[in-house]
Amino acid sequence: MSIDWGSLGLVVAVSLAAGVAVVVLVSFALVGLSARERPRPGGPEDGTPTLSPGAGTAVAVACLAAVVAIVAYGLYVIAF
């Protein structure tokens, strides 16, 4: 019995990259959704440019769609 270390390393690298990608995309989706909240006057965000609510929602939808695609592909690879 022998272990193919190259293949094992590839699986570890792809799994790590996919895990980090999912976390980053969900984080960006939350940032996009936070654009829908109005900044409070006199708060730390007062006067700074932010995303419009429509753009924030579009960013969130795109990021969450990418997360769904990554998870669906992973389940497809496992099942078939």
Buried (B, 14 or more C-beta within 10 A) or exposed (E): EEEEEEEEEEEEEEEEEBEEEBEEBBEBBEBBBEBEEEEEEEEEEEEEEEBEBEEBBBBBEBBBEBBEEBEEEBEEEEEE
